[in-house]
Amino acid sequence: MLDPVHASLTVPQSSTSPLWSLPSTVLVPLLGLPAFWVACFLIYCVKCAIFGMDRTPRIDQVTKTPWLPRIFMEFGYWMFRIPVRFFIALGITPNMITLGSMLLTVVASIAIAMGHFGFGGWTLLLAFTCDAWDGIVARATNHCTPAGEFFDSTMDRYNDVFTFLGFLFYYRNEPWMFAITALALVGSSVVSYSRAKGDAVGVNANVGYMQRHERGVWLGVSTAVAPIVAAYMEPGVASPLYHIVAAVMVLMAVLTNITAVWRIKVVMNGIVHKAATSRPARVVVEAKPATASAELTPQPTHS
């Protein structure tokens, strides 16, 4: 039996938050990194209130969408300035950053497949950040080339597939989540392909929702914070469903396929319109009526 002093110092198990049951390797980045980004975002909001929000030309080319407001994208570019200068000073090329992004995506995919969603989510966000850094470094150093753009786009397709493969492996024993994740993978692939093919035939198909930058942010953030939600919704479960990831995956499965169909329609209509406008006008030549003299002129005969 405990004496009154020890009893007063004992915390009942029921009053302990499930969050503190997570290991420190998961808990520190889960709480520290979001706190860091929130603090930086508040500083950026104060800066915007005083000096106005930045207007990055690159963001002007991105379709406006409610799923990722412009202020968040401008905040990201604002945060990237110091690392980009660091890369340029060290002579790190855009292709090197692109390759690093793919390697980080592979690491994130393996972590997610093994159930380490916290680590996998933050690694996925870092990989997505590298995918933005390579373009910024290329434009800052005037190294924007067709070869670099092709390499970046190709690695992006690898990154998309690797990411979803990790989730597919984790949800292999949950048929409905496996199907939803597979549907999100299909939609994401067709969204990117339809725009690339549209550009190839001269039709701009930059429309729709859950484009690549949106998918990266939504999926990365939801995966990174999933253990926090699971600690309360699924305490003690060996293989949690991670409801927040499931909700985002459903959203992506729906919106990416809507966007894919939308882009296919835009490209098809654009091709038809270009074919109609480029078709040469039909010239109608009217036959001249025969004159009286021509009618009276004897025609040669052939024997």
Helices and strands as residue ranges (DSSP letters): H 4-9, G 13-15, G 18-21, H 24-51, H 57-60, H 70-90, H 94-113, H 117-140, H 146-170, H 175-200, H 212-233, H 243-278, H 292-296
